[in-house]
Every structure is written in structure tokens, then in C-alpha cells.
Amino acid sequence: MHPLPKELTGRAFTAAEALRGGVPRERLRRKDIVALGAGVYAVRVFVARRTPRETLQLKAAALLRERPDAWLSHSSAAQIHGLWLPNRLLTDHRLHLSHAPEPGLWTRRQGVCGHRVSAGAQNVTTRGGVRVSSPGRTWLDLASLCSVRELIILGDQLVRLPYQRFESRREPHTTPEELAALVDRSRGVPGRRRCLAALTWVRVGADSIQETLLRLALIRAGLPEPELQVPAQPGHRWSPRADLGYPVRKIAIQYEGDTHFTPQQQRADQRRDNIFLAEGWKVLRFNSEDSREGFQRAAAQVRAALGGLGRNSAPQ
């Protein structure tokens, strides 16, 4: 068996790199080599325990060595940043790479979707040694592929405050003001109008996609927009908070995902809800069954709790 050069065993590499290292093409068909797509390969044991995000980074790094002025973008960048994507984009396994609008056919290869993009240096960052569009610029790039509703979900993710106990970062990916400034200086970018429409509904405080969807469902049902991260005891630093709520009416709304149904979390949620109840709040709790219904029944229950109120203009 033709041995691989040492520099190819600890990274992903392109077929061209292998040929330059004296590795014949037929060697890449052996069982110890795995094809990652787009003409990129790696030693099987090297990628065996990599997460999809790590594998994507390895694949991108190999291609970007051939074009160091390019960067990972669009849905590929969103995956690197750990952002939610609609399923149709998540299952698009092409690698999205952007570069300055200069002539060249480098991006025309199977498995790669190339984009010519005018983006300032502040719009490109580095993750895991790979050049990638910034989270805000990724949101803007996705505007031509996403609905206003999907851009609101992504926008909420970008501006939310991370929990230091569970996440490796302390600051949000960006702020509503930074997103607005980005859109303002990006005239002519496809999907810009959708970004402008989405920005009016992006809020700080939605800690999950379902919380965003619940909020939008309530607005779409004609209810007043709820506040986010509502404390049971305003002014108390360690007060438990409701995901959404109407403080004037003392209505607290919780969305409880699957992690809330472990015995330990159920005990914690019970103690939280008791504090709200003791303070005179009404507590409404919703879950994935409500989400599957599009939160229609949830909206009706919130309406009943509010006693019926006027309509709002809702995002689509």
C-alpha cells in the first residue's frame, strides 16, 4: 500500500494536494481513506469521531488552502456558528464559499456553491482556524434563502444573551443595533428587504427557537406582544423568570422542551412556578405538543387569560 505523506494524515486534504505529495489517485479509493465530498479526503480514523461541525471545518480548511482569500459562508457558516437552520438548508450538503467579486472559476466544483460577495474585513472572522463569515453577515447572506419568519428566528438567536454555565461565550453573537447598521450599509444585497422586515421583530431574550415561535404565534393571533424573561419578583436579582409574559396582568408563560421532563428539572420547575403563584401570577405552560399545533390552542388559552384584547400586525 502506498504510504501517505505525514502532513496528510493529520488533516483533510484535496485530491490535488495528494497528487502533489506523490499519492496516486487510486490510493484515495482504499478503505483507510474516506471521501468528504467536493474532492476532499481524509484518513478514516482521523475523522471517525469528529462531529459534523468539526468535519465541516476540516473540509473547508482543505478547500480554503487553495483559495486563502475565500471564506465559509451562508448555511455552511451558520452550522459553524451553531445556528438553527430550516431543514431544507440543513440538508443542503454543499459547501458554501464566498470570495470577492473577481473573475475566476475556482468555485465551480461538484459539492461547492460559490458566491461572489462584497464584504468588509469586519464581516469575516475565524472559527477553528477557518475563515468564516461573521454571525451577522451570515444572517444577511441567508436572507435570500429564508423567509421573514425564519430570519426572525435566526435574529433572536444572534442577539440572545448566552448562559455562561452552559456556553463557551459570554457575549451575544451580535446586537440588534449592529444588525441594523449592517443592513443599512448593505444596499443592493439580495434579501435586504426581508432583513429590514425581520429586524422589527427581533428581540433579546428568546432562549430557544420554540420561544420565538410561541411569541410570533401570539402576535399572529392578534394578541399584544409579550415581554421576554419576565421576573416573578421585579427588583429581586435572583427572581425566577418566565420565558414570556404580561407583567401588568401577572400572566407568566413558560415553554418547556424535552429537558424539562427529567425528574430533577420537574422539581426545579415546580419550585419556580410556586414562586410565581405565591406572588399572584397565573402560570401557563406549553410544550412540543402545542408547538406541533402551531400554538393555536396556546394562543386561545392566553387570550382567555388576558380576557380578550385587540389585534396586532403580525410577521409572516
PABA-951277 format. One record per atom (N, C-alpha, C, O, CB): x, y, z. Coordinates in steps of 0.05 Angstrom, whole numbers, plus 5000, padded with zeros to 4 digits. Glycine has a CB too. Example, Ala and Ser with C-alpha at 12.3 -4.5 7.8 and 13.67 -1.06 7.14 Angstrom:
! PABA-951277
526448865156 524649105156 526449345156 528549345169 522649115181 525749555142 527349795143 525850015157 526850235161 528249885114 
This chain:
! PABA-951277
501749765000 500050005000 501850255000 503750275016 498150005025 501250444983 502750684981 502350855006 500050935012 501950844955 504550915021 504151065046 503451355040 504351475020 506651055063 501851475057 501251755055 503351925067 504551845088 498551815068 503952155056 505852345069 504752425096 502352445100 506252595051 506552455115 505752515143 503952755145 502052755161 508152555160 504352965128 502853205130 499853165122 498253335127 504053425113 499252945109 496552895100 494952715120 492552685118 496452765073 496352605140 494952415158 493552565181 491852445194 496952215169 494252815186 493152955209 491353185200 490953375216 495253055226 490253175176 488353375166 486853265143 487553065132 489953635159 484753415135 483453355110 485153475087 486553665091 480453455109 484953355063 486553455041 485053415015 483253245013 489253305040 485753584995 484453554969 485953354952 488253274958 484453834955 484653264931 485953074913 488353194901 490353064896 483952984891 488253454895 490553594884 492953594903 495253554895 489853874876 492453634929 494553624949 495853344950 498253314952 493553704977 494053134948 495152864949 496952814925 499052694928 492852664950 496052904901 497652864877 500353004879 502452904871 496152954852 500253254890 502753404893 504653264913 507053304912 502153684902 503553114932 505152964951 506052694941 507152534956 503652934976 505452634916 506352384904 504452154909 505251924905 508952314914 501952214917 500051994922 498351954897 496952134889 498252074947 498451714886 496851664862 493851674868 493051614890 497551394849 492251744848 489351774852 488051514862 486251524879 488051864827 488951284852 487651034860 488150974890 486550824902 488750804844 490151094902 490651064931 488351174947 487851084969 493251194939 487051384936 484851514951 482351344952 480451414966 484251784938 482351114937 480050944937 480250714957 478450544959 479550824909 482550704972 482950494991 481050535016 480150755021 485850485000 480650325031 478650325053 479550505076 477850595092 478250055063 482150565078 483050725101 482751025095 483351185113 485950665107 481751095071 481251375064 478251415061 476851245049 482751445037 477251635070 474351695067 474151955051 475552145056 472951735095 472251955032 471652195016 469652365031 467552275037 470652114988 470452615035 468652805050 466952965031 465153115039 470352995067 467452945004 465953094985 467453324974 469353424987 463253184996 466653424951 467953654938 470953614933 472553804933 467553904956 471753364929 474453304923 476253314947 478753354945 475553484903 475153274971 476653284996 476653005009 474652865009 475553495016 478952925020 479252665031 480652685059 481752895066 480952475013 480452465074 481852455100 482252165107 480851995098 480252605122 484252115125 484651845136 482251785153 481351945170 487251825152 481051545149 478551475162 478651495192 476851605205 477751195154 480851395204 480951405233 481251695244 480651745267 483351235243 482251875227 482552155235 479952295238 479652465255 484352305215 477952215222 475352355223 473152185236 470852275238 474452425195 473851945245 471851755255 470151875277 467751825278 473151505264 471352025296 469852115319 469352415318 468752545338 471352055344 469652535295 469152825292 466152875291 464552715280 470452935266 465253095302 462453185300 462053285271 463953355257 461753405321 459553305262 459053425236 460253705232 461253775211 456053435230 460153865254 461354135252 464354115249 465454265233 460654295277 465653935263 468553915261 469353805233 471353895222 469653725283 467753615223 468253515196 467953735175 469553745156 466453275190 465953895179 465554125160 467954315161 468854405140 462954275167 468954365185 471254545187 473754425173 475254565160 471954595217 474154165177 476454035164 476154045133 478154105119 476553735172 473853995123 473354005095 473754285084 474954325063 470453915089 472754485098 473054765089 475954845090 476954975071 471454955107 477454765111 480254845113 481854745089 483554885079 481454735139 481254495080 482654385057 482154545032 483954605017 481754095053 479654615027 478954775003 480055055004 480855164984 475954774999 480055175028 480855445031 483955475029 484955695025 479955565058 485355255032 488255275027 488855334998 490955444991 489655015036 486955254981 487255314952 486355594945 487155704924 485755114936 484755714962 483855984957 483756134984 481556174995 480955984944 486056234994 486156355021 484656615023 484256715045 488956395028 483756735001 482256985002 479256925005 477657115008 482757154978 478456675005 475656605007 474956535036 476656525053 474956364989 472356495041 471456425068 468856265067 467456275047 471056685085 468356125088 465955965091 463556155096 463856345111 466155755114 461256105083 459056295085 456356155083 456255905082 459256505062 454256315084 451456225082 450855995101 451656015125 450956125053 449555785092 448655575111 451055425123 450855325146 446855375098 453255415109 455655285120 456755445143 457555325164 457855255098 456855705141 457755875163 455755855186 456655855209 457956165154 453155835181 451255815202 451755565219 451455575244 448355815191 452455345206 453055105221 455555125238 455555025260 453354865201 457555265228 459955315244 459355475268 460455425290 462155455227 457555675266 456755845289 454755715307 454055825328 455656105278 453755475299 451855335316 449055445315 447555425334 452755335344 448355575292 445755695289 443655505279 444355315264 445955935271 441155555286 438955395275 438755455245 439355675236 436255475289 437855255230 437355275202 434755125195 434254915207 439655175185 433155235177 430855075168 431854815155 434054805144 429055235148 430254605156 431154345148 432154335119 434154195113 428954145151 430954485101 431754475073 434654585070 436054495051 429854645056 435454765087 438254865086 440154685101 442454655093 438455145096 439154565123 440854385138 441554135123 443754025127 439354305164 439854055105 440353815089 441653885062 442153705046 437753665083 442354135058 443954205034 446854165041 448054325056 443354515026 448053955031 450653875039 452854005023 455253935026 450953575038 452154185005 454154334990 455754515010 454654615029 452954494967 458254565003 459854745019 459555025006 460055054982 462854655020 458655215022 458355495012 460755655018 461555695041 455755625024 462055754997 464455915000 464156174985 463056184963 466955764989 464956394998 464756654986 467556764981 469456704995 463156845004 467756944961 470257084956 469457354943 467257384934 472156924939 471457524942 470957794930 470057754901 470757564888 473557964931 468457954891 467457924863 469557974842 469558174828 465158124859 471357784840 473457784820 473057554801 471857354809 476257784832 473957574776 473657344757 475057094767 477057114782 474657424729 474056874759 475356624767 473256394769 470956444777 476756654794 474056154762 472255924762 472855734784 471955504784 472355794735 474455814804 475355634825 473055504839 473255264847 477055784845 470855644844 468655534860 466855344844 465055224855 466955764870 467355304818 465755124802 466854844805 468254744787 465755214772 466154714826 466854434830 464454304844 462954424859 469454404847 464154044839 461953904850 461953904880 464053864892 461953614840 459653964892 459453974921 460154244933 460154274958 461253774932 460854444916 461454714926 459654914913 459254904888 464454784921 458455084929 456855314918 458455564923 458755644946 454055314931 459355694902 460955934905 459356184903 457356194888 463155934884 460056384918 458756644919 460756864916 462856864929 457056684945 460157054899 461857294897 460557514914 458357604909 462257394867 461957594935 460757764956 462657994961 465057964964 460257604982 461458234964 462958464973 462558495003 460358565012 462158734958 464558425018 464358435047 466858545059 469058465052 463758145059 466558725078 468858845091 470258645110 469158435116 468059095107 472658725118 474158545136 472758485162 473058265173 476858665142 471058675171 469558635196 467458425193 466258335213 468358895206 466758345169 464758145164 465857855162 464257665158 463258205139 468457825165 469657565163 471257515189 472857685197 471457535138 470857285201 472257215226 473556945223 473556835201 470357225250 474556835244 475856565244 474656395265 474456475288 478956595247 473956145258 472955945277 474555685272 474455585250 469855905274 475855585292 477355335289 479455355267 479955155254 475555115283 480655585263 482655625243 481655655215 483155665196 484555385243 478955675212 477755705186 476455985183 475056075201 475555485181 476956115160 475756375155 472756335149 472056165133 477156515132 471056485163 468156445162 466856715164 467856895178 467156245183 464656745151 463157005153 462257035182 461556845196 460757005134 462157285191 461357345218 458457265222 456957235202 461657645225 457557215247 454757135251 452757335238 450757255226 454157115280 453257595242 451457795230 451357775200 449257785187 452158065239 453757755187 453957745158 452657485148 451457475127 456857765149 452957265164 451657015156 448657055155 447356955137 452356795176 447557195175 444657255175 443857405150 441857335137 443857415200 445457605142 444857755118 445057585093 443357605075 446757995116 447157415092 447457235068 445157045065 444356985043 450057085071 444056955088 441856765087 439156895079 437156755075 441556625113 439057155078 436557295074 435257225047 432757215045 436957595075 436857165027 435757095001 434656815001 433256734982 437857124979 435256655021 434456375023 432356325044 431256105045 436756205028 431756525061 429956485083 427556675082 427656885070 431456525109 425456595095 423056765098 423556965121 425556945136 420556605104 421857165123 422057365145 421857225172 423357285190 419857585142 420057035174 419656885199 422256735206 423056735229 417356685197 423556605187 426056465192 428256655200 429956585217 426856295168 428256895188 430357085195 429857205223 431857275237 430357315174 427457215232 426857295260 427957085279 429257155299 423757335264 427456835273 428556615290 431556635292 432756625314 427656345279 432856665269 435756695268 436756945283 438656935298 436856695239 435257165278 436057415291 435857395322 437557495336 434257635282 433657265332 433457225361 435757065372 436757125393 430757085367 436656865356 438956705365 441456875367 443056845385 439356465346 441757055348 444257205346 444457405369 446657465379 444457355320 442257515378 442357735398 441857635427 442057795445 440357945391 441157385430 440657285457 443157285474 445357255464 439456995456 442757325500 444957325519 445657035527 443856895536 444357495544 448056945523 448756665529 448856615559 449356795575 451356595516 448456365566 448656285594 451456175598 452255975586 446556065602 453056315615 455856235619 456155955629 458255825624 457156435637 454255855644 454455585655 454555375634 455755155637 452255535675 453155425611 452755225591 454255285565 454455105547 449855185586 455155525561 456255605535 459155715539 459855805560 454455815522 460655695517 463455785519 463856075514 466056175515 465055625498 461656225509 461956515504 460356665525 458556565538 460956585476 461156925529 459757095548 458157315535 456457425549 461857215566 458657365510 457257585497 455457475475 455957255464 459257785485 453357615467 451757525445 453357535419 455357675417 449157705442 452457395399 453857395373 453957675362 455857765350 452457205353 451757825366 451558105356 449258235371 448158115389 451158115325 448658485364 446458625376 444458725355 445158735331 447558875393 442058795363 440158895343 441259145329 440759185305 437458965356 442659315344 443759555332 445959495311 446059625291 444959735354 447559295317 449659215298 448359085273 449259135251 451559015311 446258935277 444858825253 443659045236 443759035212 442658625262 442459245250 441259465235 443459625219 442959705196 439859655254 445759665231 447959805218 448959645194 449559755173 450259865237 449159385197 449959205175 448059225152 448959245129 450258915185 445459205157 443559215136 443559495123 443259515098 440659165147 443959705138 443959975127 446260015107 445860155087 444260175150 448559895112 450859935094 451059715073 453059685059 453459955109 448859555070 448959325051 446759355030 445459165023 448659065066 446459595020 444359645000 445059484975 447359464966 444159944993 442959364964 443259204939 443758914945 443758754926 445559314924 444158834970 444558554976 441958404974 439958494984 445858515005 441858174960 439358014958 438157954985 439557875003 439857754942 435557994987 434157935012 434258165033 433258125055 435357695024 435458395026 435758605045 432958695056 432758755080 437158845032 431058705039 428358795049 427258605069 425858685088 426458815025 427758345066 426858155086 428258205113 427058175134 427257865076 430758265111 432258335136 431058565150 430758565174 435258385130 430358775135 429159015147 426558945160 425959045182 428759235125 424958775147 422358695158 422858525183 421458555203 420658535138 424758345182 425258165205 426358325229 425658265252 427257955198 427958525224 429158675246 427158805264 427658835288 430958895234 424858875254 422859005271 421658815291 420358895310 420559115253 422158545288 421058345306 423258195321 422558015337 419358155291 425758245316 427958115330 428058225359 428058465363 430658145316 428258045379 428158125407 430457985422 431057755417 425458075419 431558125442 433358005460 431757865482 429957985494 435358215473 432457615488 431057475510 429857215503 428957065521 429057645521 429657145477 428556885469 430856675471 432756695456 427356885440 430556485489 432756295494 432456035478 434255865480 432856225523 430356015462 430155785445 428455855420 427056055420 428855545460 428755685400 427155725376 424155715382 422655875372 427855515354 423355535399 420555505406 419455745420 417155825417 420155255423 421055875437 420156125450 419656335429 417656485431 422256225470 421356355408 420856545387 418256475372 416656655367 423156555367 417956225366 415556135351 412956185367 410956265356 415755845343 413156145394 410856195411 410156495411 407856565409 411356095439 412156655414 411756945414 410457035387 408557195388 414357095418 411556945365 410457015339 407556915335 405957045323 412156915317 407056675346 404256565344 402256735360 400056785350 404256275354 403056835383 401357005399 400757265384 398557365383 402557065427 402857385372 402557635357 400757585333 398957745327 405257745349 401257365319 399757305295 396757255302 395057305285 400857055281 396257165326 393457125335 392157385343 389857385351 393356925358 393657605341 392457865347 392757945376 391558145385 389657865341 394457805392 394857875420 397158075422 398758095404 395457625436 397258225444 399458405448 402058255449 402158015458 399058575474 404258375441 406858245442 407658205471 407658395487 408958405427 408257965479 409157915507 411958015512 413558035493 408957615514 412558075537 415258135544 416857875548 415657665551 415358305571 419457895548 421157655550 422757665576 423457875586 423057625526 423357425586 424857395611 423657565633 424957745644 427857475606 421257505640 419657665659 420057565687 419557325692 416657655651 421057725706 421557635733 418957615749 417157775746 423557825747 418957405767 416657375785 416657595806 414557685814 416657105798 419057685814 419357885834 421158115823 423558105828 420557765861 419958305809 421558515798 423258655819 422358705841 419758725784 425758705812 427658825830 429258635847 431258715859 426159005849 428458375847 429958175861 431958045841 431157925821 428057955873 434558055848 436557965829 436257675822 436657595799 439358005841 435557505841 435457215836 432657115832 432056875835 436657065860 430757295825 428057215820 427957025796 429257065776 426257455814 426256815798 425856645774 424456805752 423056995758 424156385781 424756715728 423656865705 421956685688 422356445686 425956985688 419956815676 418256675656 419456735629 420456945624 415356765658 419256535611 420256575584 418856805570 420156975557 419756315567 416256825574 414657045563 412657125584 412256975603 413256965536 411457355580 409357425600 408257705596 409157865580 410457405627 406157755611 404758015611 404758105640 402858045655 401857995599 406858255648 407058335676 404758485687 403958445710 409558505680 403458665671 401258825681 398958645689 397558695709 400359025660 398558435674 396358245680 397358005698 395757835706 395158135654 399958005704 401157785720 400557515708 399557335721 400057795749 401157495682 400957235667 403757155659 405057295644 399057265643 404656925669 407256815662 406956585643 405156415647 408756725688 408556575622 408456365602 411156225600 413156355596 407556485574 411055965603 413555805601 413255615577 411255475574 414055655627 415455595561 415655375542 417555175553 419855235560 416555485513 416654925554 418254715567 418954505546 417254345538 416754595591 421454505538 422454305519 422954035533 422354005557 425054395506 424153855519 424453585529 426153575554 425753405571 425753405508 428053755557 429853755581 428353815606 429253765628 432153955577 425953925603 424353995627 422753765638 421353785659 422454225620 423053525626 421453295635 423053085649 422152865653 419953175611 425553165656 427052985674 426053035703 425153255709 430153045672 426252835721 425352875748 426653115762 425353275776 425852625765 429253155758 430653375770 429653645761 429153825777 433653355765 429253665734 428353925723 425453975731 424654205735 428653925693 423853765732 421053805740 420853915768 419154085774 419553535738 422653815786 422653915814 423354215814 422154375828 424553755831 425454285797 426254565796 424054735784 423554965794 428854595779 422654645764 420454795752 418154835771 416855045771 419554655726 417654625787 415454645807 416054865827 414355035833 415054375821 418554875837 419355085856 419155365843 418255555855 422255035866 419955375818 419855635803 416855725801 416255955807 421055605775 415155535792 412355615788 411055695815 409255865815 410855385775 411755565836 410655625862 411255915871 409556045883 411655435884 413556015863 414256295870 412456475854 411456675865 417256355863 411956415828 410156585812 407356575825 406056785828 410056485783 406356335831 403656305842 403356455869 401356575874 402956015845 405456435885 405356575911 405256875908 404257025925 407756495928 406456975886 406457265880 403857355865 403657585858 408857335864 401957165862 399457245849 399457225819 397657335806 398757515857 401357075807 401457045778 399756805769 399356615785 404357015768 398756825745 397556585732 399756475714 400956625698 394956665715 400256215715 402456085700 401255895679 399755715685 404355935719 402055945654 401255775631 403855635621 405855765616 399855935609 403655375618 406055215610 405355075584 403354935582 406855015632 407155105564 406754975538 409154805531 411354835542 406255185516 408654615512 410854425505 410654355476 409354485460 410654175522 412154145468 412354075440 409753995427 409354035403 414353845437 407853895443 405153835432 403854095422 402554095401 403453685453 404054305438 402954565430 404454665405 403154785387 403254775453 407054625404 408554715380 407654575355 407354695334 411554665385 407054315357 406154165334 403554265323 402854235300 405853865340 401954395341 399454515332 399754795322 397854935316 397454505356 402254885321 402755165313 401955365335 401555595329 401155225288 401755265360 401055425383 398255555380 397755755393 403155645387 396555435365 393855545362 392255525388 391055725396 392255405339 392255295400 390855265425 392155425447 390755545464 390754965434 394755445446 396255615466 395355905464 394856035484 399255585462 395156005439 394256275435 391456325446 390856535458 394356355406 389656125442 386956145452 386956155483 385456305495 385155915442 388655995495 388755995524 389956255536 389056355556 390455755534 391956355522 393056615530 390956835527 390657015544 395656685514 389456825505 387357025501 385257015523 384457215534 385956975473 384556775531 382556745553 383756855579 382256985594 381856445556 386256805584 387556905608 387657205608 387357335629 390356795612 388057325585 388157615582 385357745582 385157985587 389657695557 383357585577 380657705577 379857825550 377957965548 380357905598 381457765529 380857865502 381858145498 381058325512 377957855497 383658175478 384858435472 384958475442 384358295427 387658465484 385658715434 385658795406 387758655390 389458505400 386059085403 387758705364 389458565345 392058715340 392158965343 388058515319 394158565332 396658675325 397258615296 395958435284 398958565343 399158755284 400158685257 402358485261 404358545274 401158945242 402158245249 403958035256 405857975233 405158015209 402457785262 408357885239 410157805218 409357545206 408057375219 412957775230 409957505180 409157265166 411557075163 411356855152 408057325138 
